[in-house]
Amino acid sequence: MNISEIVKLECCEIDFKATSKEDALHKLAELMKRSREFRNIEEEHIFNALNEREKMGSTGFSKGIAIPHCQLEGLNKFIIAIAVSKKGINFDSIDKKKSRIFVTIIGPVGKRS
């Protein structure tokens, strides 16, 4: 599979302006919704899936990187969105620093690779 089939340009944002972790998850769901693969999936459903995954443990890692991810029914392939926040967002990262780069991965239920 070609990377351009997974990372959707329309789902990328270089001036991500979220103000909190919850706001970031809402805005990431909004970014994902730009892809036609999500045309039959409500934005709120995407947010809820990302939020439920975050409740299991933060996907904020270190060095300013967060990788929010989840699985959704109705998808046939993985979709990746990338967002860059100039100010950074408190995302409960392991190193306690703000996250600036968000790589959001949503895949089909039952597929992990």
Backbone bond lengths (Angstrom), bond angles and torsions (degrees), N, CA, C in turn:
res aa  C-N    CA-C-N  psi(-1)  N-CA   C-N-CA  omega(-1)  CA-C   N-CA-C  phi
1 M - - - 1.448 - - 1.521 109.47 -
2 N 1.303 116.45 136.99 1.453 123.53 179.90 1.534 109.77 -78.73
3 I 1.322 117.71 138.71 1.471 121.18 -178.96 1.521 112.05 -58.45
4 S 1.341 117.17 -30.29 1.470 120.08 179.53 1.527 111.88 -68.87
5 E 1.314 117.01 -15.59 1.459 120.79 175.78 1.522 111.79 -83.92
6 I 1.326 117.00 -17.14 1.461 121.80 -177.19 1.523 111.01 -103.17
7 V 1.338 116.97 -48.87 1.462 121.15 177.08 1.521 107.26 -85.22
8 K 1.296 115.90 114.24 1.455 121.40 -176.49 1.527 109.83 -93.87
9 L 1.316 116.67 117.77 1.460 121.83 -179.37 1.523 111.30 -55.05
10 E 1.324 116.55 -39.64 1.460 119.70 -179.80 1.527 112.44 -67.01
11 C 1.328 116.60 -12.41 1.465 121.93 179.80 1.530 111.92 -104.38
12 C 1.312 116.98 17.60 1.464 121.08 -179.37 1.525 109.85 -112.61
13 E 1.329 115.32 143.85 1.465 121.69 -176.91 1.524 108.53 -141.32
14 I 1.329 116.81 122.64 1.469 119.47 -178.97 1.529 112.67 -96.29
15 D 1.323 117.36 -3.26 1.458 121.11 177.08 1.530 108.95 -131.33
16 F 1.318 114.74 60.13 1.461 123.54 -176.58 1.524 109.19 -69.21
17 K 1.318 117.68 123.02 1.456 121.41 -172.36 1.521 113.85 -115.51
18 A 1.283 118.36 40.16 1.462 120.62 176.03 1.526 108.82 -74.12
19 T 1.335 115.86 151.99 1.462 120.60 -177.01 1.526 113.76 -111.61
20 S 1.319 116.98 -13.06 1.467 121.37 -179.24 1.524 108.00 -152.37
21 K 1.321 115.50 173.10 1.462 119.32 178.74 1.532 111.01 -62.03
22 E 1.328 116.98 -46.46 1.463 119.92 -179.84 1.527 111.00 -63.56
23 D 1.321 116.46 -42.26 1.463 120.34 177.69 1.531 110.02 -62.22
24 A 1.326 116.73 -39.61 1.471 120.58 178.78 1.526 110.36 -61.68
25 L 1.324 117.12 -44.13 1.466 120.09 179.54 1.527 111.34 -63.43
26 H 1.333 117.11 -39.35 1.467 120.25 175.82 1.523 110.80 -62.50
27 K 1.334 116.45 -45.58 1.461 120.27 -177.95 1.536 111.81 -70.09
28 L 1.330 117.24 -32.18 1.468 120.10 175.63 1.526 110.22 -67.93
29 A 1.328 116.91 -38.67 1.471 120.48 175.72 1.527 109.65 -62.76
30 E 1.314 116.04 -40.35 1.472 121.12 177.74 1.529 110.97 -63.01
31 L 1.345 116.19 -41.49 1.469 120.06 176.58 1.519 111.15 -61.50
32 M 1.322 116.88 -46.54 1.463 120.92 -179.52 1.521 111.36 -60.62
33 K 1.305 116.20 -36.92 1.461 121.37 -177.49 1.527 111.54 -63.12
34 R 1.315 118.24 -18.31 1.470 121.62 177.76 1.531 111.83 -66.26
35 S 1.328 116.74 -23.25 1.464 120.93 -179.76 1.525 110.25 -79.29
36 R 1.306 116.51 137.79 1.468 120.06 -179.71 1.520 112.33 -64.15
37 E 1.330 117.85 -19.93 1.465 120.32 177.86 1.533 111.69 -63.42
38 F 1.334 116.54 -19.41 1.461 121.38 -178.94 1.533 112.43 -102.59
39 R 1.320 117.48 14.12 1.470 120.43 -174.93 1.528 112.58 -60.50
40 N 1.323 118.20 -28.79 1.465 121.23 -179.55 1.527 112.83 -101.83
41 I 1.329 116.37 11.80 1.464 121.32 -179.05 1.530 108.14 -120.31
42 E 1.309 116.48 126.22 1.465 121.21 -178.73 1.533 110.71 -69.37
43 E 1.319 115.36 144.24 1.465 121.72 178.40 1.531 111.14 -56.56
44 E 1.322 116.82 -40.91 1.466 121.25 -179.95 1.531 110.93 -63.28
45 H 1.319 116.99 -34.21 1.467 121.60 177.85 1.536 110.03 -66.55
46 I 1.320 116.35 -39.65 1.472 120.70 177.23 1.524 109.23 -64.00
47 F 1.344 116.81 -47.79 1.463 121.04 177.96 1.523 111.01 -56.95
48 N 1.327 117.39 -48.43 1.465 121.19 -177.98 1.525 111.54 -59.43
49 A 1.324 117.25 -41.31 1.469 120.41 179.57 1.529 110.83 -65.86
50 L 1.324 117.26 -43.33 1.474 120.32 177.43 1.527 110.60 -64.33
51 N 1.317 116.68 -42.31 1.459 121.71 -179.20 1.527 111.58 -65.27
52 E 1.331 117.02 -42.60 1.470 120.64 177.96 1.526 110.65 -61.32
53 R 1.321 116.99 -40.44 1.470 120.04 177.59 1.525 110.38 -63.62
54 E 1.328 117.23 -40.85 1.469 121.05 179.19 1.526 111.70 -62.90
55 K 1.317 117.64 -32.00 1.459 121.54 178.87 1.524 111.37 -64.82
56 M 1.330 117.35 -24.52 1.469 121.41 178.54 1.522 111.25 -76.71
57 G 1.314 116.63 -21.16 1.462 122.38 -178.76 1.515 108.42 157.85
58 S 1.303 115.30 141.08 1.461 119.37 -176.63 1.523 111.49 -62.82
59 T 1.318 114.72 142.11 1.462 120.85 174.94 1.531 110.21 -99.60
60 G 1.349 115.66 14.47 1.458 121.10 172.57 1.515 107.83 -82.68
61 F 1.302 117.70 119.11 1.457 121.49 -176.94 1.520 110.00 -96.17
62 S 1.276 118.56 -120.03 1.458 121.33 179.52 1.524 109.37 -136.21
63 K 1.317 114.64 174.77 1.464 121.62 178.49 1.527 112.33 57.93
64 G 1.353 116.18 29.02 1.452 120.84 174.74 1.509 115.83 82.05
65 I 1.327 117.78 15.61 1.467 120.50 -176.57 1.531 110.92 -113.64
66 A 1.318 115.53 133.70 1.466 122.23 173.01 1.527 107.67 -126.74
67 I 1.324 115.28 143.75 1.464 119.95 -179.33 1.537 108.96 -129.33
68 P 1.340 116.51 72.47 1.461 118.70 175.97 1.530 109.48 -64.06
69 H 1.317 115.67 138.23 1.463 118.97 -177.76 1.521 110.90 -154.23
70 C 1.325 115.62 160.35 1.458 121.54 177.40 1.528 108.71 -168.06
71 Q 1.321 114.88 176.55 1.463 121.70 175.35 1.519 108.14 -118.96
72 L 1.321 115.88 145.51 1.463 120.70 179.21 1.517 111.29 -136.25
73 E 1.325 115.13 138.80 1.469 121.02 170.82 1.522 108.00 -64.96
74 G 1.299 117.12 147.11 1.452 121.31 175.26 1.518 114.55 95.57
75 L 1.328 117.42 -5.21 1.462 120.60 176.58 1.520 109.04 -98.63
76 N 1.322 115.81 147.23 1.458 120.83 177.44 1.513 112.54 -105.80
77 K 1.346 115.95 -15.67 1.465 119.74 -177.98 1.514 109.88 -151.12
78 F 1.315 115.54 169.47 1.453 121.76 178.02 1.524 110.15 -76.07
79 I 1.330 115.19 143.99 1.455 122.38 175.07 1.524 107.29 -128.92
80 I 1.331 115.99 136.37 1.461 121.25 179.42 1.524 108.97 -121.80
81 A 1.328 114.79 134.51 1.461 122.37 172.98 1.528 107.39 -117.42
82 I 1.317 116.48 146.25 1.461 121.39 178.19 1.521 108.34 -126.34
83 A 1.332 115.80 131.18 1.458 121.05 178.00 1.525 108.69 -132.46
84 V 1.325 115.77 141.29 1.468 121.78 179.91 1.525 108.61 -121.87
85 S 1.325 115.61 123.74 1.460 122.67 178.19 1.520 108.97 -105.12
86 K 1.312 117.21 121.47 1.467 120.62 -179.50 1.523 111.96 -68.43
87 K 1.334 117.21 -38.22 1.468 121.47 -178.56 1.528 112.67 -84.75
88 G 1.307 116.87 -25.61 1.456 120.85 -175.96 1.523 111.15 85.92
89 I 1.316 114.86 158.06 1.460 122.19 -176.25 1.523 108.50 -135.16
90 N 1.320 116.66 135.54 1.455 120.31 174.82 1.527 107.52 -68.20
91 F 1.327 116.65 110.16 1.463 122.42 -174.73 1.529 111.12 -120.89
92 D 1.339 116.05 24.15 1.465 121.87 -179.39 1.526 111.55 55.70
93 S 1.310 115.72 43.54 1.462 120.94 -178.03 1.519 112.20 -70.17
94 I 1.309 115.42 155.47 1.462 122.57 -179.55 1.522 110.96 -56.11
95 D 1.328 117.38 -41.48 1.468 120.93 -177.97 1.528 113.04 -88.38
96 K 1.332 117.09 5.82 1.470 123.89 177.55 1.527 113.66 66.23
97 K 1.325 117.79 11.55 1.460 121.68 178.48 1.524 109.18 -97.67
98 K 1.319 115.81 160.92 1.462 120.46 179.68 1.526 110.66 -68.51
99 S 1.318 114.49 145.37 1.469 120.57 175.27 1.520 108.76 -89.19
100 R 1.317 115.90 138.28 1.457 121.83 -179.33 1.532 111.92 -119.65
101 I 1.311 116.96 -27.21 1.459 121.43 -179.64 1.528 108.25 -116.41
102 F 1.334 115.19 123.76 1.455 121.82 -178.74 1.519 109.13 -116.74
103 V 1.313 116.19 117.28 1.460 122.15 175.93 1.532 105.20 -110.16
104 T 1.313 115.86 104.30 1.461 121.11 -176.19 1.523 109.03 -98.69
105 I 1.323 115.12 126.80 1.463 121.23 -177.66 1.524 108.56 -121.41
106 I 1.319 115.68 124.90 1.465 120.31 175.01 1.527 107.21 -126.42
107 G 1.326 114.29 129.61 1.452 119.33 -177.35 1.512 112.17 -129.70
108 P 1.315 115.67 172.03 1.464 120.96 177.92 1.529 111.21 -67.96
109 V 1.301 116.66 148.19 1.464 121.09 177.45 1.519 109.06 -60.51
110 G 1.319 115.72 135.40 1.459 121.11 176.42 1.511 115.00 87.71
111 K 1.313 118.01 -4.65 1.476 120.51 178.33 1.526 108.64 -115.77
112 R 1.311 115.70 128.11 1.457 120.42 -177.89 1.519 112.65 -114.56
113 S 1.309 118.28 -5.85 1.475 118.35 -178.70 1.516 110.14 -141.18
